[in-house]
């Protein structure tokens, strides 16, 4: 493998590891803020205990996410120096805003929230978690603005003297229609992740408390009453976010068809132009390799509707688009992304998202009118937790791999001369250097992932503090995240 392959693997590995934690942080911060708000407004101790319980899990996830995210930006200068030289003036602007504004906002007020339980007035303490949640989501916006420039460059012009792309309008960059669709889609997906996480843990505890024979009936009832409203709250969030993810995903697909028709064709593995193209649920063999996939079951017209809003529309295949791209951007280059990766990840994203959202439907049904589900539901709730995580990961693999071979895809409706092939963006660092760092980061991130899972499992299994434990602010042992200091 050459330096380009290794650099792509390294960025992919670190991104996928980092993105395990990001959606949970984005969605869980507002959910914890809502829990604390309910306690503040009602004085119900159950919501205070839920706030501290899931707040502790949020802080574990946030800490690991920060550690794994630090490496990301350094790679642009180390492994992708030619890319940074070409578009650093543009790409660096939203990243700088993310660091100077959003990250400082979230980190400052998370600190105030952790240490302010017995030091700040209740209103200010509540405001601190809301400001932290705003900062977390603002950070996501700036990161997505930077990524959206790579998908659809705007607010930029080429300087022939320096050979660089230079920013002309930060407003255009931040109002890029790509980010205006990507941001709500990612936020709703993050809320699905967090809601499924909360529902899975709360649902498991709700069932366990009811069927735990070792404790008295009063304790069982008290624990059920603690986790039941939290569980139903998470199920409602999961359903609303699931609908939002579907709506924004549909809008994003139609915009993708306009801006990157090759990526959209690759999502279906559509080799030839077709009228009323169907959406294949699965295929025998992999798309690509010079031939079309063998579709065993396809829903007629759905792919055309996903792309254009018209079930009977004619949509181009990758072979026709390859010819168009070769004529416009230069012959001798394969402009078709890896069809097997894009095809299967697109379907995995949808499948895992639907399975995660199904927990919300089933959960609300089995707990309707005061009903209590059986033990089977506790196991189902835990099994459902990875679904939205996997949906997020496969969605990002599709998004980034589908853009290939571009690291900056050309804007078909604007200045399409602002573009860069991935192979032209890599640094001159040798393969041994990249290979060693790839192995190092993989081992390090793997260790952090194990540590994260161990901490989450340990404190989730411990459960929320009992009424007698909930919080005596004069006792350091009862402070949130007391295990950390």
C-alpha positions, 0 to 999 in steps of 0.5 A: 500500500502506498502513502495515499491508501494508508492516509485514507485508511488512517483518516477513515479509522480515526473518523469512525472511532471518533464518530462512535461518541459524537452523535451520543454527545450531540443528542444526550446533552439536550436530553439531560438538559430537558430532564433537569428542566423537568426537575426544576419545574416540578421538583420531582426527585425522580427527574433529578436522579435521572439527570444525574444518572444519564448526566454521568454517562454523558460526561464519560462519553464527552470526555472520550469524544474530546480525546479522540477528536483532537487527532482529526484536525492535525491529520490535515496538515500531516497527511493531507498537506496539499489539500490544506495548502489548496483550501486551508484558507476556506476549510480552516475558517469553520474549524476555527469557529468551532474551536474558538466559539463552540468548543469553548462554550460547551467545555466552559459550561460543562465544567460549570455544570459538573462542579456547580451543583452545590455552588450555583443557584438552581437557575444558573446551574440549569442554564449551564447545561443548556448552554453546554448543549447549545455549544455541542450542537453549534460545534456540530454545525461548524464541522458540518459546514467544513465538510459541506464545502468539500461536498459542494464548494461555495463562497470561494474563488481561485487565485491563479497567482498563489494556486490556492482557493481563497474564501470570499464570503463566510456567509455563503460558506455557512449558508451553503444549502448542503449544510442546511440539509446535512445539519438537521439530518445529522442532529435528528440522527444524533437525537435518535442515537441518544434517545435509543441509548436512554430508552435502552438503559431505562427500559432494561432497568424498568423491567429488571426492577419489576422482576427483581425477586431479591428486593421488596415490592416497595423498592421495585415499585419505586424503581419502576416509577423512576425509569418508566417516565424516562423510558417513555420520554426517550421513546417519544424523542426517538420517534420524533427524531426518526421522522425528522431523520427520514424527512431531512434524509429525503431532502438531502438525497434530492439535493445530492442528486443535483450536486453529486449525481454520481454519488446518488447513482452509486447509492443504488448501484445503477449502471445504466440510465433508467426511467422510473428506476426502482430501489433494490432492497438487496442484491446477489453479489456486489454492484460494480466491477464492470457489471450491474448488480442482480436485483432480487427485489426492487420497489419500482420507481422509488429510486427516481422519486428519492432523486427527483420527487418523480416516480417516473423520472429518468435518472442517469447511471454511473456509466453515462455519468463517467462519460460526462465527467470525463468530458468535463473534468478530464479523461483518464480518471475513474470517477465512479466510487466503490459501488459495493461500499456505497450500495451496501452502506446506504442500505445499512444506514436505512436498516439500522435507523429503522431498527433503532426507531422501532424501539420507540414504537414497541416501547410506547405500545408495551407501556401504554395505559400503565402496562409493564412489559415482560423480561423479553423487552429488557433484553430487546431494549439493550439489543436495540442500542447499537442500531442508531450508532451503526446507522450514523457510522454507515451513513458517514462511510457512504457520504465520504466514500461516495464523494470519491475520487474527489476530496473537494467535489466540483460544484456543477452549478458554480465555479467547478474549477474549484475541485481536487482529486483525493490523490492530489491532496495527500502529503509527501510523507512516506508510507512507513511514517503513515503506516506506523501512525496508523497502527499506533492510532488504531491500537490507541483508539481501540483501547479508548473504545474498550475503556469507554464501553467498560465505563458506560457499562459499569455506571449504567449497571449501577443505576440511578442513585436511590432517594436516600442517595440523591444528592446531599450537596455537602457530601463530595461522594454524591457529586456527579462524576465523583469517580473522576476526581 
